[in-house]
Amino acid sequence: MEKLSLQEEEAMLAVWKIGKGFIKDFMDVLEDPKPPYTTLASTIKNLEKKGYLKSEKLANAYRYSARIKEAEYKKKFMSGFVNNYFKSSYKDLVAFFAKDNKISAEELKDIISLIENPEK
């Protein structure tokens, strides 16, 4: 699974938010500034070619839905990100944010709690 461009990720977020829909439906949930309709339509078609979306023809239009769940994409992307930038060390990832004051001690305690009690 390849990393998506920012434009593709924004389109996928719209698809994941709606579930199934037409280009105009996805356009409605995108934040401003919205891309031109034709740009979004092209992005959606590319995502279908890449295997991220599937379509079904209804009359003269196509309704699209995700082939991959949002959580699955995030998991694969984050694994690659940590591998590429932090040598597969999640400890180094957390330390990076802690050193840059992007994560608080309270948030670290919450993370530790999640690690110790994953069912919660």
C-alpha positions in Angstrom: 0.0 0.0 0.0 1.5 3.3 -1.1 1.4 6.5 0.9 -1.2 8.9 -0.4 -0.7 12.4 -1.4 -2.3 15.2 0.7 -5.0 15.6 -1.9 -5.7 11.9 -2.0 -5.8 11.7 1.8 -8.3 14.6 2.0 -10.5 12.8 -0.5 -10.2 9.5 1.4 -11.1 11.3 4.7 -14.3 12.5 2.9 -15.1 9.0 1.7 -14.4 7.5 5.2 -16.7 10.2 6.8 -19.6 9.5 4.4 -19.2 5.8 3.8 -20.8 5.5 0.3 -21.4 8.5 -1.9 -21.1 10.4 -5.2 -18.4 13.0 -6.0 -20.8 15.8 -5.0 -21.3 14.2 -1.6 -17.6 14.1 -1.0 -17.3 17.7 -2.2 -19.9 18.8 0.4 -17.8 17.5 3.3 -14.4 18.8 2.2 -13.1 21.9 4.0 -12.5 25.2 2.2 -10.8 25.9 0.0 -12.5 23.0 -1.9 -10.8 21.7 -5.1 -12.7 22.1 -8.4 -15.2 19.3 -9.0 -13.1 17.9 -11.9 -10.0 17.7 -9.7 -11.9 15.8 -7.0 -13.4 13.5 -9.6 -9.9 12.8 -11.0 -8.5 12.1 -7.5 -11.4 9.7 -6.8 -10.7 7.8 -10.0 -7.0 7.6 -9.2 -7.8 6.2 -5.8 -10.0 3.6 -7.4 -7.2 2.6 -9.8 -4.8 2.4 -6.8 -7.3 0.0 -5.1 -8.4 2.3 -2.2 -11.9 2.7 -3.5 -14.5 0.7 -5.3 -17.4 1.9 -7.4 -20.8 0.8 -8.5 -22.7 2.3 -11.4 -26.1 3.7 -10.6 -27.9 5.0 -13.7 -25.4 7.5 -15.2 -23.3 8.0 -12.1 -20.8 6.1 -9.9 -21.2 5.7 -6.2 -17.9 5.1 -4.4 -16.9 3.5 -1.2 -13.7 2.6 0.6 -12.0 -0.7 0.0 -9.7 -0.1 3.0 -10.7 1.0 6.5 -9.3 4.3 7.8 -7.7 2.5 10.8 -6.0 0.0 8.5 -4.5 2.9 6.4 -3.4 4.8 9.5 -1.7 1.6 11.0 0.2 0.9 7.8 1.2 4.6 7.3 2.3 5.0 10.9 4.4 1.8 10.8 6.2 3.1 7.7 6.6 6.5 9.2 8.1 5.2 12.4 10.3 2.8 10.4 11.6 5.5 8.1 12.1 8.4 10.5 12.7 6.7 13.9 14.4 3.5 12.9 11.3 1.5 14.0 11.5 2.9 17.5 8.3 4.1 19.0 10.3 5.2 22.0 12.3 7.5 19.9 9.0 8.9 18.3 7.6 9.7 21.8 10.9 11.1 22.9 11.0 13.4 19.9 7.7 14.9 20.8 8.5 15.1 24.5 11.8 16.9 23.8 10.0 19.4 21.6 7.3 19.9 24.2 4.6 18.6 21.9 3.4 16.1 24.5 2.7 16.7 28.2 3.5 14.6 31.2 -0.2 14.0 31.6 -0.5 12.7 28.1 2.5 10.4 28.6 0.7 9.0 31.7 -2.4 8.4 29.6 -0.2 6.6 27.0 1.4 4.4 29.8 -2.1 3.6 31.1 -3.2 2.5 27.6 -0.1 0.3 27.3 -0.7 -1.3 30.7 -4.4 -1.7 30.2 -5.0 -2.1 26.4 -8.7 -3.2 26.9 -9.8 0.1 28.2 
